[in-house]
Amino acid sequence: MVKVWKEKPKERYCLEFFLQSESLPKTVLSDKLKDTGSSTIIAGTDNLFKVHIHTNKPDEIVKAVSLLGEVSRVKIDDMFEQQQKFLSNKQADSQDHNIGVIVVTSGKGWKEVFKSLGATYIINCRKTMNPSVNELLKAIEKVNCSNIILLPNDENILPGAQQSVSLTSKNVEIVPSKTMPEGISSLLSFNPEYSLEENKKQMEEILNVVCTGIVARATRPIKNKDLEVGKGDFIGLSKKEIITRGEDYQIVALDLINSMIKEDSKLVTIYWGKDTKDNIAKKLCEEVKNKFPDVEVELYYGGQFYYYYIISIE
């Protein structure tokens, strides 16, 4: 996908590649990439990883990781060149690709993550994940591709997405991501060399791997099984069920992660929201690392409204 920046990026290149290796711990790969760039995202299993990183030394990184296994599908985008095209008002979209990817998101941090991963078009809903059918349709028509994948990233958007698809002549497949973490994992599995149907199948399979939890504040009293929740209490939810409650959102977040994590969990990703301070989020990250030393823990700014944390566990 082609991406554009309004300000000059610190690193010149966007590097993406696949690494196949037998029983390679993700921490080993993370250590190898440490201090080599920014916006690093690693997705995959012990045998196959997909890596995305912004760097000034793409060739050195490829050479270094090739010692860990077989490197394939290396893609290097010159972000400076893309920026110049943008500033020159040249068209910088997905017209030279067969498949475009549209994502729905909310929050500045989430928008930047999806942009860096190559989303063709981003519908930023700001405070609410509630785009109209007309907004969805406009996005579909604006993308200069006849084949499109739509990631709604919210279960409530699905009916509107389905209606918008029925109103266009383009070939649009909906990958029914219910959360933004599901959307990120799904987008990481997108392969421009695959057909629309192959990508849809592969991206849908990834959805079942991700478990999402959120930490929010109750707007009214709620009774959920054995939990009595008062207005203003912090609550931790997963799969629409209230798992934990409390007066401190840090404790609620830790309890939520503790309830979601499983013996075979390998990665916990924490996205902190607009109303959460960065030093508090970093403290939670360290607490999770200390409590689960065998699990990789990553922290990103999501900037989402209403949710203090959105937590992804794989």
N, C-alpha and C positions, 0 to 999 in steps of 0.2 A: 504494500500500500504506500501511497505517497503522502508524506506528512509535511506540514509547513510550520515555521516558527516566526513570530513577529519580532522577537529579540534574538540576537546572535547566541546560539547555544554554546555552552562552555566546552563541550566535547564536539568534535567535528563529525564523527561517524556513528551511525546506528548499526550495530552488529547483531545479527541473529544467526543461530546455527543449531543443529541437532548433534548430540553427543551420545553414542551408544557404547556401553561398557558393561562388563559383567560385575554385578554387585558393587557398584560404586556408591559410597555414602554421599548424600547431598552436601554434607558439611565439607567434604574434601574438595568438591567442585567450588563451593562458596569461598573457601580459603584461597583457592587458586585464582579466583576472580577478584579477591579483596584488593581494594585500592587501585584497580585498573580502570575504573570508570564510574559511572553513576546510572541511576534508573535501572539497576540490575534486577531482572526477574528470571527465576529458574523454575520451570515446571516440568513434571514428569515423574518417572519411577526410578528404581535402582538400575534399570537396564537402559532406559532411554530418557534423555533430558532435552528440553528445548530451552535455549538461553537467549535472552534479549538484554543488551547492554549498550549504553552510550559511552564512547571511548575515543581517544586520540591514537590508539595503537591497536587497531583491529588485527593486523597480521601477527603481531606478537602474541595476542591472546589465542588466536587459532593455533599457532605453533605450540603454545604452552599446554593447552587443553588436549591437543592431539596425543600427548604422552599418557593421557588418562583413558583413551579409547578412540573409537572411530568417529571422526568429525564429518558431517555431511550437510548438504543444503545451506551452505554458507551464503549469507546475504549482507552486503555492506552498502548502506545508503549514506551519501554525502549530505549532511544536514545543512552545511553552509550553502551548497549549491541550491538546495531546495528553498532556503531562505531567500536567496537572490531572485529566484523565479517568482516568489511571492511578492517581494518588494517591487519587482518589475511589472507586476500585474499580469504575469503570464498564468495561464491556466495550470493549476496544480491540484488535480483531482485524480480519480481512479480510471480515467478514460482508456488507459493502455492495459487495463486488467479486465478479465472476463467477469469477475465476481466482486461486487461491492459488499461491504459489511456496515450495517447501520446499528448503532447501539443507543439505548435510552439510559440516561444516567442523571444523578443529582449530586452536586458538590464539586467544587473546583478541583480538588485532589483527584477524585474519580475521573473527571474529564481528562486531566493530564495523563493519567495512567492508561486510559483507553486510547488516547491520541498516540501515546508513545508505542502502543502495541499495534498500531496500524489501522484503527477503525477508519473507514472511509468517510462516515458522516456521524456526528454525535448530536443527539437531541438532548440538550441540557435542560432538565425540568426545574432546576434551582430548588425551591423548597418542597415541591411535591412531585412524586412520580406519577403524573397524570396527564400525559399529552393527549390532545384531542385526535380524533380520527383524521381530521384535516391536516394537523401537524405531521402525523405519521405519513400520510399520503404525499404531502409536499416534500418530505425528506426522500421518499422513494423516487419521486419524479425528478428531484434535483440531482441525485447520484447518476453520473453518466455511465451507467452499466445496465445491461438488459437482464442480468442475473444478480440477484441480491439476497443476502442473508440478513434477517432482522433479529436482533437480540433485545427483547423487551425488558429483561432484568427485573420484572415485577409481575406477579401472577395477575394483578388487577388490570394490567395493560393488555393481556392476551385477547380479550374480546374486541377491543378497538384495533389491535394489530391485525386480527383476522378480517375485520371489516375493511380496513385500508387495503389489504392485499386483494380483496375481491373487487376493488375499484380501479385497479391498475392493470395495464396490459403487459407489464414486466413479469418476469419469472421470479417470484419472491418466495423464499422458504423461511418459515419462522422456527428458530431454535428456541424452545420455550424456557429460557432461563428465568428463574423466579427471584433471583437476587443478583446484585452486582458482582459478588465474588464468583458466582456461577458463570456470569457473563465473561469475566476475565479468564477463567480457566478454559472456557469454551473457545474464546477468541485465540488463546495461545495454541490451540490444536488446529486452527485454520491453516490450510495449505493451498496456496494459489494454484498449484499444479493439479489439484484434484477438481473433479466436476462439482457442480452445485449439489447433486444428490450425495456424492461421497463425503463432501464437507459437512452436510447436514447430519448424516449418520454419525460421523466421527465426533462432531461437536456435541451432539446429543448424548453420546455415550459418556462424555466427560462430566456431564451435569450430575450424574449419580455419585461421582467421586467426592464432591464438595458438600460439606455440612456448614450451614451458615447460622450464626447467632447474632442477636442485637441487644444492646443495652439502651433503654429509653426510660422516660419518666411517665408514670401513670397519670392520665388526665382525669381519672374518675376512680372511685372505689371498685375493686374487682374481687370476686371470689373464684379461685381456680383450684378445684380439688381441695387440697389441704392448706392452700395458701390464701391468706387474707391480705389483700393489697389495698392500701389506703391511697387517696389522691395525693400525688406528689412523691410517692415512693419510687425508688429506682427498681426496674424489673429487667430480668434477663430472659429473653425468649429464643426458642429454636423451634422451627417447624410450626410456628404460630402458637406454641404452647409456652406458658410462663413456667420457667424452670426454677427461678430464684428471685428473691426480692430483698430489699434492704434500704438503709438510709445513706449508704456510701456507694457510689457507682463503681469505685475501684474494687471493692469487695464483691459486689454483684458480678462484675466482669470476670473476676478470678474464679468465683463459684461457677459461673456459666461455662467457662473454659474447662474447668475440672469435670463438669457433668457431661460435656460434649466429647472430650478427648477419649480415645480408645487405645487398646494395647498396640494396634498396628498404625496408629496415627504418626505421620512423619513431618507434617508442617502445620504450624499455626501462624496465620497472618492476621494482624490487628490493624484496622483502619480507624483512626481517631477522627472524631467529628468536629464541627465548627465550635461547639461549646465546651470542648475538652482542651485543656492546656497541654502544650507539647511535653513539658517536663513531667506532667502527671502520666501521660501516655508512655513515655520512656521508662518511667518507674514500673508501670504495669508490665511492660515488655521484659524488664529484668526479672521481675517476680516470676513470670511464667517460665523464663529460661532456667531460673534456679529450681523451680518446682518440677520441671520436666526437662532434665538435662539431655535426654536422648532424642528430643524433638527439636527440629529447626524452628526458630521463631523470627518472624519478620514484622516490621512496623512501618506503616505508610500513613501519610496524611490523606484522609478521604474528603474532609470538609463538608460532610453531609449534615443537613439540618435534622434536628430532633433526636437523632441517634448518637449517643455519646461514643459508642463503639459499634463497629460492624466487624464480626470475627468470622474468619474462614478457617476450617480445619480439614485437612486432607490426610 
